[in-house]
Amino acid sequence: TSPVRVVYGGRMSQVQKRVLDFAPLVKALLDRKADFQLDLVGGGSQTEKLKTAMHELPHGGRVRFYDPIPPEAMLDVWAAHDIFVQVVTGTGPAGSGPASAKAGVGRDGHAN
């Protein structure tokens, strides 16, 4: 079987986007021996801190970072994944959520 292909596309910021929460998410997936591939697309003030946190986890290359991609090219990225995930502050859908849904990518969200 193939790993579940998970993607985040957006600004690498802790305020609002809470990207540093991806490290405990990956740890939880590893603890559960989940078969996954997480692609993080974007850039921002927390990119290096997130890379450092991910480097400390034994994910074996299952977490990959990509530079920002123009919005019009993101449809292909969304379509190549099974799940879009965000860990945001707030209750409304962020711009990437509806965009990923247009590409047929499942997403899960809840209010904080």
Residue, then its C-alpha position, 0 to 999 in steps of 0.5 A: t500500500s502507498p502512504v497517505r499523502v498529506v500536504y500543507g500549503g501556506r505561510m510558515s508562521q506560528v501566529q495564525k498558522r501554528v506551523l510549529d504544531f506540525a512537529p507534535l503531529v508528526k511525532a503522534l503519527l510516528d508513535r502510531k506507526a502511520d504510513f504517511q508522507l507530509d509535504l510542507v509548501g511555503g516559506g516564512s518566519q518559522t521555516e527554519k525553526l520547523k525544519t529543526a523540530m522535524h530534523e529531531l524526529p526519526h521520520g526517515g524522509r517522510v517530511r519534505f519542505y518545498d519553497p513557496i509555489p504560486p497559487e495558480a500552480m497549487l492546484d496540481v500540488w493539491a491534486a497529488h495529495d490525499i489530505f490537506v491539513q492546517v493547524v490554524t487559530g480561528t474558526g473560518p476556512a483559510g484560503s488554502g482550504p477551499a482551494s484544496a477542496k476544488a482539487g478534490v483533496g480531503r480536509d479536516g478542520h475544527a474550531n480551536 
